Amino acid sequence: MSPTRFLTIAGFAATLLAGTAYAEPVDLTVWHMEQPPHRVQRMKELLDEFNAAHPDIQVKQEPQSWGEVYAKAPAAFAAGNGPDLLFTIPDFTTVLKGIDVVVPVDDLVKDLDSKHGFVEATLAPYKYDDHVWAVPAYNMAISLWYRNSVLKAAGVEVPKTWSEWQAAAEKLSTDGKSGIGLPANKQLYTDQTVYSFMVNSGAGDLYNDDGSIAFDKPETVKAYDFYSKLAKFSPPDNSTWTWGEAEACFANSSCGMILQFGVINTYETQAEGDAADLGVAPVPHADEQSASATISYSNAIMLTTKDEAKQKAAKVFLTWLLEPANYGRFLTMEPGLFLPVTNDGAKAESFWSDKTVTKYKSQVETMIANSQNGKLFGFTTGKVFPSIGAISAQNVIAETLQRVVVDGQSAADAVKAGQARMSEIAAK
């Protein structure tokens, strides 16, 4: 045997032993909208670990903004420089699917489901048109947050109904403090907060079965009217709020209550950090309703490359990420905010052993329970209509609220205008 022939066989054997699947490392770019530095740092730690264990695949992150990505992502794909993996929420998925850049992940999800057991509600918003369009990554649900000591000092019980809620907000509005902090900005947080009122008044369905808009109805008007009443007990700058301002208002005790997906990390690092005093409860419901609901949905990861080698590499990465030993550390990039989407993830030692999750275990358990009663606008009827992406991108739900709390319109007139705006978008 010639020396050259021997070296060729030896090199091939070494490649097999090393498990290298590609002649050159496959580079993957992932876009996510988790901009806070500690989340970016945790993602870096996970990616560094994955890359070290998979020298044939190298994944890099490029953090983006939810405020810009609806426009930035389509432009990037049109220019030929879009990411290979992209974090998403259900309505954003419809935007990217509409320009044919989302790759179905049916087989991958089936395999991951058999291994880990997806919570079905986290998969549902991504299953339509005969395919699964994204891999669920973490769940979120809005809850009511408060301090036990503050409510006790004011002689207030945790509100369960809207009348109790309004009375509590009024009583807590004292000594220059706001009884509740509610956003009124034309932004996603306001969309989501308003919708948590809508589902608690029976107005959860944004579409009729035929795809026409079902926004203008008495239950919606009732939700907007009550929101505007409660917003009077909020800080006067709430028309500029995003998520951070709401958390800050609660952390510095300027707001007695807020609606938020999570406040644990801010409360732990910027406030008292007294787990026994931090209260969390379901969003109160309209007096005539029998139970509370909320907005809840899973964030997911889309596969957005048509390159077969990159698709194969991306599936290796996503499979690694959902392994319980890794998944808990992914969830705790923001402890007490991101909730598990898999059955074994909900039991993962890597999740529950996190020091912040351990400290606030009862609050996290309540959040998980609240998420079981969640809905998402545009994804409640079993059908998915593409216009929900544009309606959400243009923040029509929040725009409708601004007509009431900023412009002074009646809730009925504002909702009527919101119906017309949504119908106009849906007709395009």
Buried (B, 14 or more C-beta within 10 A) or exposed (E): EEEEEEEEEEEEEEBEEEEBBBEEBBEBBBBBBBEEEEBBEBBEEBBEEBBEEBEBBBBEBEBBEBEEBBEBBBEBBEEEEBBBBBBBBBBBBBBBBBEEBBBBBEEBBEBBBEBBBBBEBBBBBBBBEEBBBBBBBBBBBBBBBBBEBBBEEBEBEBBBBBEBBBBBBBBBBEEEBBBBBBBBBBBBBBBBBBBBBBBBBBBBBBBEEEEBBBBBBEBBBBBBBBBBBBBBBBBEEBBEBBBEBBBBBBBEEEBBBBBBBBBBBBBBEBBEBEBEBBBBBBBBBBEEBEEBBBBBBBBBBBBBBEEEBBBEBBBBBBBBBBBBEBBBBBBBBBBBBBBBBBEBBBEBEBBBEBEBBEBBEEBBEBBBEBBEBBBBBBBBBEEBBBBBBBBBBBBBBBBBBBBBBBEEBBBBEBBBBBBEBBBEBBEE
